[in-house]
Amino acid sequence: MQIALIDTTPKPKVYPVSLLKIGTWRKSLGDRCALFSNTVPKENGFDEAWITTCFTYDMAHALNLARRASQRIKKVKVGGIAATLLPDYFESRGFEVHRGLLPEAEKMPPDYSLLEERPTYSITHTSRGCSRRCKFCMVSRLEPDFVNREHWEEDLDLNAKRILFFDNNWLAKSYKDLKDDTDKIKDLVKEKRIETIDFNQGLDCRLLTEKKADLFRGLPVDPVRFAFDNMSEDKHLQRAARMLVERGFQRFSYYALYNFMDTPDDFYYRIKQSALLKEELGIGVEVFPMRYQPILEVNRNRDYTGKHWTPRKRFGFMAILAIYSSSGQISPVGGRIFTPLEEFEFWFGKDAKEFNRLILYPKIRLLSQRKQEKLRLMRLRRKLAEGHGKA
C-alpha cells in the first residue's frame, strides 16, 4: 500500500516528527510512504492519505487539504492535535478521525529519509503528558497520563548537532529519571558532539530545586527556557534564573501568556522582569509574549479578547510589539544610550499605569514609529559625537 503523509501546518517551523514516526511504522509493515508539506499529491497512485493537524484555528485550512486529497485518494484519515480536540469538525464532513497518539508509531524512530534534506536538529520527547492541569492548556486532554520514555535517544538523527526536547514538563520527572536523562545527554555531547540542547516547550520554574539545578552542570542548554504564564510563577522564575546563573548559564528566555485570565497590569509586571533580571544578573533574557486564543473553537480571525482586556488594549500592545521587534519577542539589551531597564520603559512605559495609557493611545502605531525614529536619531548623534571625540 502507498500512503501519502500530509502535514497541514501552514508555515511549519520544524519537521513533522509524528508523521516521520508513522512512516517508519508503516514501512516496517511493507507500505511505501511519501511526505507532503502543506500540499497534496499531484499524481494518483496513493491508496491512503494520513493527514496531521496542529492548531485549531488552522482547521479550515486542514479541511481544505483533506477535501483536495479525497478527490484523488480513496481513503483519507485525519489525526493530530486539532482533530483529536475537535473530531466532529472532520467526522461531520465524512472523514475518519484518529484520536490521540498512535501507540505503534510512538515506539518507532522517525524516518528522516522522508525529508527532502536532513535536518540540522533532532526532535524528541523524553516524557508524555504533564503533572499540571492548567486551564489554558490541552495537554491533559491529549496526553492524560504523565509517562517517562526511556529510549528517547532512538529518535535522534545523530548527524544533527542540536536536540529539541518537546516535553510538556520535563522537570516533573522524578530525580532518578532526570539523572538518567542528563547522563544520557552528557554522553551524547561527548560521543556524538551534540552542540546545543533546547527544552523548547519551556521548563517549569516552580519545580527547579538546587539538587535538580546541579544536574544542569555541563549541559549545553541554550537558551534556558521557562514559562511565566501567570503570577503564581512570580519569585519562582527569578529564583530559578539565579540558580542556573550560579551554575554558569548566561542566556535565558521565557514565555509570557496574556489575554487569558491575566490583567494588563500583571502582564506588564511579568514582561518587565526581562529587563530587571538582565540588570541584576548581567545575563541575556528574551520574552516571548504568547497571546491566548481559545483552543476548542475554530476561529480563523483569532480575535478573542480576554475578560480583563479590551480589543483596543490588545491591539495597542500588538502594535507596540510589531514596531519594537520584528521577531515578536521582547529583549531589552541596553547599550550606550539606555540601560536595559531604560530601554524597556522607553517602549512599554515606566509602570503599569503608563503601560495602560500607551496601549489605549488612539494612534499607538504612529507613536511607536516616532519612537523608533527618535531612537535611530539618538544612536546616530551618539555615533557622530564619539567620532568627533576621536578626531
C-alpha positions as CSV (number, residue, x, y, z in Angstrom):
1,M,0.0,0.0,0.0
2,Q,1.2,3.5,-0.8
3,I,0.5,6.2,1.8
4,A,0.7,10.0,1.5
5,L,1.6,11.6,4.8
6,I,0.4,15.2,4.7
7,D,1.4,17.9,7.2
8,T,-1.2,20.7,7.2
9,T,0.7,23.3,9.2
10,P,0.7,26.5,7.0
11,K,4.2,27.7,7.9
12,P,6.0,24.8,9.6
13,K,9.0,25.8,11.7
14,V,10.0,22.2,12.4
15,Y,9.6,18.9,10.7
16,P,6.5,16.8,11.5
17,V,8.1,14.2,13.8
18,S,4.8,12.4,14.3
19,L,4.5,11.7,10.5
20,L,8.1,10.6,10.3
21,K,7.4,8.1,13.1
22,I,4.3,6.9,11.2
23,G,6.5,6.5,8.1
24,T,8.9,4.1,10.0
25,W,6.0,2.1,11.4
26,R,4.1,1.7,8.1
27,K,7.3,0.9,6.2
28,S,8.0,-1.9,8.7
29,L,4.7,-3.4,7.6
30,G,5.7,-3.2,3.9
31,D,3.9,0.0,2.9
32,R,5.5,2.8,0.9
33,C,5.3,6.4,2.2
34,A,5.9,9.9,0.9
35,L,5.7,13.1,2.9
36,F,3.9,16.3,1.7
37,S,4.1,19.6,3.4
38,N,1.0,21.9,3.0
39,T,0.0,20.2,-0.2
40,V,-1.4,17.0,-1.6
41,P,0.0,14.6,-4.2
42,K,-0.3,15.8,-7.8
43,E,-0.4,12.3,-9.2
44,N,-2.8,9.4,-8.5
45,G,-1.4,6.2,-7.2
46,F,-1.7,6.6,-3.4
47,D,-4.1,4.2,-1.6
48,E,-4.5,6.3,1.5
49,A,-3.7,9.8,2.8
50,W,-2.9,10.3,6.5
51,I,-3.3,13.9,7.5
52,T,-2.0,15.6,10.6
53,T,-3.4,18.7,12.2
54,C,-1.9,21.1,14.8
55,F,-3.7,24.4,15.7
56,T,-7.5,24.5,15.8
57,Y,-7.5,28.0,14.2
58,D,-5.9,26.3,11.1
59,M,-8.6,23.6,10.9
60,A,-10.3,25.2,7.9
61,H,-7.0,25.0,6.0
62,A,-6.6,21.4,7.1
63,L,-10.1,20.6,6.0
64,N,-9.4,22.1,2.6
65,L,-6.3,19.9,2.1
66,A,-8.3,16.8,3.3
67,R,-11.0,17.6,0.7
68,R,-8.4,18.0,-2.1
69,A,-6.8,14.8,-1.1
70,S,-10.1,12.9,-1.1
71,Q,-10.6,13.9,-4.8
72,R,-7.6,11.7,-5.7
73,I,-7.2,9.2,-2.9
74,K,-9.9,6.8,-1.9
75,K,-9.2,6.7,1.9
76,V,-8.3,9.8,3.9
77,K,-7.6,9.7,7.6
78,V,-7.2,12.8,9.8
79,G,-5.3,12.9,13.1
80,G,-3.1,15.1,15.2
81,I,-3.8,17.7,17.9
82,A,-6.7,19.7,16.4
83,A,-8.5,16.7,15.1
84,T,-8.2,15.0,18.5
85,L,-9.6,18.0,20.3
86,L,-12.4,18.7,17.8
87,P,-13.0,15.4,15.9
88,D,-16.6,16.3,14.9
89,Y,-15.3,19.1,12.7
90,F,-13.9,16.4,10.3
91,E,-16.2,13.5,11.1
92,S,-19.3,15.5,10.3
93,R,-17.8,16.1,6.9
94,G,-17.3,12.4,6.2
95,F,-13.6,12.0,7.3
96,E,-12.2,9.2,9.5
97,V,-10.5,10.7,12.6
98,H,-7.9,9.1,14.8
99,R,-7.8,10.5,18.3
100,G,-4.6,10.8,20.3
101,L,-1.2,9.2,19.7
102,L,-0.7,6.1,17.6
103,P,1.0,3.6,20.1
104,E,2.6,1.6,17.3
105,A,4.2,4.7,15.8
106,E,5.2,6.2,19.2
107,K,7.6,3.3,19.7
108,M,9.3,3.9,16.4
109,P,12.2,6.3,15.5
110,P,11.5,8.9,12.8
111,D,12.2,8.1,9.2
112,Y,14.4,11.0,8.2
113,S,14.6,9.8,4.7
114,L,11.1,11.2,4.1
115,L,12.5,14.7,4.4
116,E,14.0,16.5,1.3
117,E,17.0,17.5,3.4
118,R,18.5,16.0,6.5
119,P,17.7,18.4,9.4
120,T,20.3,20.2,11.4
121,Y,18.4,19.3,14.6
122,S,16.6,16.4,16.2
123,I,13.2,16.4,18.0
124,T,12.3,14.0,20.8
125,H,10.1,13.6,23.8
126,T,11.6,12.1,27.0
127,S,8.1,12.1,28.5
128,R,4.5,12.5,27.6
129,G,1.8,14.3,29.5
130,C,2.1,16.8,32.3
131,S,1.6,16.8,36.1
132,R,-0.3,20.0,36.0
133,R,-3.8,20.8,34.7
134,C,-3.6,24.4,33.5
135,K,-6.9,25.7,32.3
136,F,-5.4,27.3,29.1
137,C,-3.6,24.1,28.1
138,M,-5.0,21.0,26.4
139,V,-2.1,18.6,27.3
140,S,-4.3,16.9,30.0
141,R,-6.8,16.0,27.2
142,L,-4.3,15.0,24.6
143,E,-1.9,13.1,26.9
144,P,-3.8,12.5,30.1
145,D,-1.1,10.3,31.8
146,F,2.4,11.5,32.6
147,V,4.8,8.9,31.3
148,N,8.5,8.6,31.2
149,R,10.1,7.5,27.8
150,E,13.2,5.5,28.5
151,H,14.7,5.2,25.0
152,W,14.1,8.6,23.6
153,E,17.6,8.7,22.1
154,E,16.4,6.4,19.4
155,D,14.5,9.4,17.9
156,L,17.7,11.3,17.2
157,D,19.5,11.9,13.9
158,L,23.0,11.6,15.3
159,N,24.4,13.6,12.4
160,A,22.5,16.6,13.7
161,K,24.2,18.7,16.3
162,R,21.2,20.2,18.1
163,I,18.4,18.5,20.1
164,L,15.0,20.0,20.6
165,F,13.2,18.4,23.6
166,F,9.4,18.8,23.2
167,D,8.5,17.5,26.7
168,N,5.5,19.3,28.2
169,N,7.0,19.4,31.7
170,W,10.5,17.8,31.9
171,L,11.1,18.9,35.5
172,A,8.0,17.0,36.7
173,K,10.0,13.8,36.4
174,S,11.5,12.0,39.4
175,Y,15.1,12.9,40.3
176,K,16.2,9.5,39.1
177,D,14.6,9.9,35.7
178,L,16.1,13.4,35.3
179,K,19.5,12.0,36.3
180,D,19.2,9.2,33.7
181,D,18.3,11.8,31.1
182,T,21.1,14.2,31.9
183,D,23.7,11.4,32.0
184,K,22.5,10.3,28.6
185,I,22.7,13.8,27.2
186,K,26.2,14.2,28.5
187,D,27.2,11.0,26.8
188,L,25.7,12.3,23.5
189,V,27.6,15.6,23.9
190,K,30.8,13.7,24.3
191,E,30.4,10.9,21.9
192,K,28.2,12.4,19.1
193,R,29.4,16.0,19.6
194,I,26.0,17.4,20.2
195,E,26.5,21.2,20.5
196,T,23.2,22.5,21.8
197,I,20.1,21.2,23.5
198,D,16.8,23.2,23.9
199,F,13.9,22.4,26.2
200,N,11.8,24.1,23.6
201,Q,8.4,24.0,25.4
202,G,9.8,25.7,28.5
203,L,10.8,24.4,31.9
204,D,8.5,24.7,35.0
205,C,10.4,27.2,37.2
206,R,8.3,26.1,40.2
207,L,9.9,22.6,40.1
208,L,13.5,23.6,39.9
209,T,15.4,22.7,43.1
210,E,19.1,23.1,44.0
211,K,19.5,19.4,43.5
212,K,17.9,19.4,40.1
213,A,19.8,22.5,39.1
214,D,23.0,20.7,39.8
215,L,22.0,18.2,37.0
216,F,22.3,21.1,34.5
217,R,26.0,21.4,35.0
218,G,27.8,20.6,31.8
219,L,24.6,20.6,29.7
220,P,24.8,22.8,26.6
221,V,21.3,24.3,27.1
222,D,21.0,27.4,25.0
223,P,18.8,29.2,25.8
224,V,17.3,28.1,29.1
225,R,13.6,28.4,28.6
226,F,11.0,28.9,31.3
227,A,7.3,29.9,31.4
228,F,5.9,32.9,33.2
229,D,2.3,32.5,32.3
230,N,0.7,33.9,35.4
231,M,1.5,35.4,38.8
232,S,1.7,32.1,40.5
233,E,5.2,31.7,38.9
234,D,6.4,35.0,40.3
235,K,9.5,34.7,42.5
236,H,9.9,31.1,41.2
237,L,11.1,32.4,37.8
238,Q,13.6,34.8,39.3
239,R,14.8,32.2,41.8
240,A,15.3,29.6,39.1
241,A,17.2,32.0,36.9
242,R,19.5,32.9,39.8
243,M,20.2,29.2,40.5
244,L,21.2,28.5,36.9
245,V,23.3,31.7,36.6
246,E,25.2,30.4,39.6
247,R,25.9,27.3,37.6
248,G,27.2,29.1,34.6
249,F,24.2,29.7,32.3
250,Q,24.0,33.2,30.7
251,R,21.2,33.1,28.2
252,F,17.5,32.8,29.1
253,S,14.1,33.0,27.5
254,Y,10.6,32.8,28.9
255,Y,7.1,32.6,27.5
256,A,4.5,35.0,28.9
257,L,0.9,34.2,28.3
258,Y,-1.5,37.1,28.0
259,N,-5.1,37.8,27.1
260,F,-6.3,34.9,29.2
261,M,-7.2,35.5,32.9
262,D,-4.4,38.0,33.4
263,T,-4.7,41.7,33.6
264,P,-2.6,44.2,31.6
265,D,-1.1,45.2,34.9
266,D,0.3,41.8,35.8
267,F,1.3,41.2,32.2
268,Y,3.4,44.4,32.3
269,Y,5.0,43.2,35.5
270,R,5.9,39.8,34.0
271,I,7.4,41.1,30.8
272,K,9.4,43.8,32.7
273,Q,11.2,41.1,34.6
274,S,13.3,40.6,31.5
275,A,15.0,44.0,32.0
276,L,15.2,43.7,35.7
277,L,16.9,40.2,35.6
278,K,19.3,41.4,32.9
279,E,20.4,44.4,35.0
280,E,20.6,42.3,38.2
281,L,22.4,39.3,36.8
282,G,24.1,40.6,33.7
283,I,22.5,37.9,31.5
284,G,20.6,37.8,28.2
285,V,16.9,37.5,28.7
286,E,14.2,37.3,26.0
287,V,10.4,37.3,26.5
288,F,8.0,35.7,24.0
289,P,4.5,37.1,24.6
290,M,2.0,34.4,23.8
291,R,-1.5,35.7,23.1
292,Y,-4.2,33.3,24.3
293,Q,-6.7,32.1,21.8
294,P,-9.5,29.6,22.9
295,I,-8.4,26.2,21.6
296,L,-11.7,24.5,21.5
297,E,-13.0,26.9,18.9
298,V,-12.4,27.2,15.1
299,N,-11.7,30.9,14.8
300,R,-9.6,31.8,11.8
301,N,-9.7,35.5,12.7
302,R,-8.0,34.8,16.1
303,D,-9.7,37.9,17.6
304,Y,-10.6,36.6,21.0
305,T,-10.3,39.2,23.8
306,G,-9.7,38.1,27.4
307,K,-12.0,39.2,30.3
308,H,-9.6,41.8,31.6
309,W,-8.5,43.1,28.2
310,T,-10.3,45.1,25.5
311,P,-9.8,44.8,21.8
312,R,-8.2,48.2,21.8
313,K,-5.7,47.2,24.6
314,R,-4.9,44.0,22.8
315,F,-4.3,45.8,19.5
316,G,-2.3,48.5,21.3
317,F,0.2,46.1,22.8
318,M,0.5,44.2,19.5
319,A,1.1,47.5,17.7
320,I,4.0,48.4,20.0
321,L,5.5,44.9,19.8
322,A,5.3,45.0,16.0
323,I,7.4,48.2,15.8
324,Y,9.7,47.2,18.6
325,S,10.6,43.7,17.4
326,S,10.4,42.0,14.0
327,S,10.6,38.6,15.8
328,G,7.8,39.2,18.2
329,Q,10.0,39.0,21.3
330,I,11.0,41.5,23.9
331,S,14.7,41.5,24.5
332,P,16.0,44.7,26.2
333,V,19.7,44.7,25.7
334,G,20.6,48.2,26.7
335,G,23.7,49.9,25.3
336,R,25.4,53.2,25.1
337,I,22.1,55.1,25.1
338,F,19.9,53.1,27.5
339,T,20.3,50.6,30.3
340,P,18.1,47.5,29.7
341,L,15.5,48.9,32.1
342,E,15.5,52.3,30.4
343,E,15.1,50.7,27.0
344,F,12.1,48.6,28.2
345,E,10.5,51.7,29.8
346,F,11.1,53.8,26.7
347,W,8.9,51.4,24.7
348,F,6.4,50.0,27.3
349,G,6.2,52.6,30.0
350,K,7.7,53.2,33.4
351,D,4.9,51.5,35.3
352,A,1.7,49.6,34.7
353,K,-0.3,52.8,34.7
354,E,1.8,54.3,31.8
355,F,1.6,50.9,30.0
356,N,-2.2,51.0,30.1
357,R,-2.2,54.6,28.8
358,L,0.1,53.5,25.9
359,I,-1.9,50.5,24.8
360,L,-5.1,52.7,24.8
361,Y,-3.5,55.5,22.9
362,P,-5.6,56.0,19.7
363,K,-2.5,56.4,17.4
364,I,-0.2,54.0,19.1
365,R,1.3,52.6,15.9
366,L,2.2,56.1,14.8
367,L,3.6,56.9,18.2
368,S,5.7,53.7,18.2
369,Q,7.1,54.6,14.7
370,R,8.1,58.0,16.0
371,K,9.8,56.4,19.0
372,Q,11.7,54.1,16.6
373,E,12.8,57.2,14.6
374,K,13.8,59.0,17.8
375,L,15.9,56.1,18.9
376,R,17.6,55.9,15.5
377,L,18.5,59.6,15.7
378,M,19.7,59.2,19.3
379,R,22.0,56.5,18.1
380,L,23.2,58.5,15.2
381,R,24.0,61.5,17.3
382,R,25.9,59.3,19.8
383,K,27.9,57.8,17.0
384,L,28.7,61.2,15.5
385,A,29.7,62.6,18.9
386,E,32.0,59.6,19.5
387,G,33.6,60.1,16.1
388,H,34.1,63.8,16.8
389,G,35.7,63.0,20.1
390,K,38.2,60.6,18.5
391,A,39.1,63.1,15.8
